[in-house]
Amino acid sequence: MKQTWLPSLKTKNPQEGFELAIKLAQKGVEYTQPSEAIRNKLRPKYSRNANSLIRASEVISIHFQTVARANNYWQRR
């Protein structure tokens, strides 16, 4: 079993929430392609592809929606 790296979706503010969304997207790629060597080999190809970058932004956006909801959109009560 892998080490727990995500103890909670709770964050102090939206900035931390967005950073967590990025981390979730990165971890998704790592779990999908566990070989760092292969990821590094593919990176130059997708890092220059506008459609790939847009898709990556969309994945981060979806994760941010999840984190924001988990934090009740950081409303003070």
Protein Blocks (a to p, Z undefined) as FASTA:
>chain_A
ZZdfbfbfcdfbfklmmmmmmmmmmmmmmmmmmclklmmmmmmmmmmgmklmmmmmmmmm
mmmmmmmmmnonopaZZ
